[in-house]
């Protein structure tokens, strides 16, 4: 993140927030700070994105976090919003690209 001058790790989960996600995120942040952070950059920031969360569980889990970690939620929409449809390839185009990629991988072996 250029304004914050910090690396940002994002961990997307398909279910509810679990306290153990904090430990995994702290591992990721330590790796980023040790391996990738440049001189003059701030400590890395972690964002855990889950389907849902219990505020109390999140508060207890993050209370002892030694690094900046946030938890956010998302919702799933059954249809791609109209505004984004022109920006992304169709399902058929994605399937064709995957088929071609799979054929290339098979031929390279």
Secondary structure, DSSP 8 states (H G I E B T S, - for coil): -TTTTS-EEEEE-SSB--THHHHHHHHHHHHHHHHT--TT----EEEEEESB--HHHHHHHHTT-SS-EEEEE----SS--HHHHTTS--HHHHHHHHHHHHHHHHHH-
